[in-house]
Amino acid sequence: MATQKKQKKAFTIIEFMLAMTFLAILLMGITTVTMRILDIYRKGLSIRAINATGRDILNDMTRTIGGSPIVEGINPSATIDNGIANVTRESIIAAYRKYYNEIAIKQNEKNVQAGGVFCTGSYSYVWNNAPVIEKVRKKEIEINNIFTIAGDYYKLARIPDVDRKACERVDATSNELKTKTIDWVDSKDVVSLISDDDADLALYDFVVLPATQNNITGQILYSGTFILGTMRGGVNVLSNGDFCTGADTMYSDEVESTNQEFNYCSVNKFNFAMRATGESSTADQYGER
């Protein structure tokens, strides 16, 4: 009696290829979903870091400005005796430069803020913006071409400065920088308000508007805005709406967005209005405080 050979069952080459294709598609889907989850997670961390840092800056400024002294002449129209008609544009600019000034650089034929100083009369804030920090990191410019405090540069720092010496770094008449070096402050007295952590945040703009002063109480109201964002991913604050333009198109007119290599972009704008109610340096003008 003839015995039948036992047939072994196995996948055909076509079935095997179909199975491998299905497995590859499944793995690609899992990888894509995982990458998207990581993308959302890291973007969330960036947004949270910006909001937390922005709040810390506002809280620090609120305390500093709230206790800063009243300074005569910070707003000429509030302190003159013969009426507002005697206030000139030059006197207003000169008064403005006593407590705020900025420097700019050219980026693609546009002027972009590179840094600035804000002097409250008790402490001063000194900052370097993202474009110049990026140039220093890439060794395109030397560190002595940006604001330095005690031999080092900061993204945003608060220093003791009752005489507003930081604002004297800029010539109020020509708006030209005399020197970017702040060498009278000890490094232990410098408070850095934007740290070099994983979020890698920096300022892109910081503007203090001309202050207003009550001509009876002497109280001063400072207001302004600042833009805080990530260094990674590229931020173009000059674009209309889409600030995330990719690292290679920073401050250009292109609006191509990229999230390659986990270079995430996040940016937020903060507004502030704060009142200085400290002691007057001249008691006869506004009375004892």
PyMOL commands that set and color helices and strands:
alter all, ss='L'
color gray80, all
select helices_A, chain A and resi 13-66+76-79+84-86+89-96+130-137+143-145+166-169+187-189+247-249+260-262+283-286
alter helices_A, ss='H'
color red, helices_A
select strands_A, chain A and resi 100-107+110-119+123-128+148-149+156-160+181-182+191-192+201-208+212-213+220-230+267-276
alter strands_A, ss='S'
color yellow, strands_A
deselect
rebuild
show_as cartoon
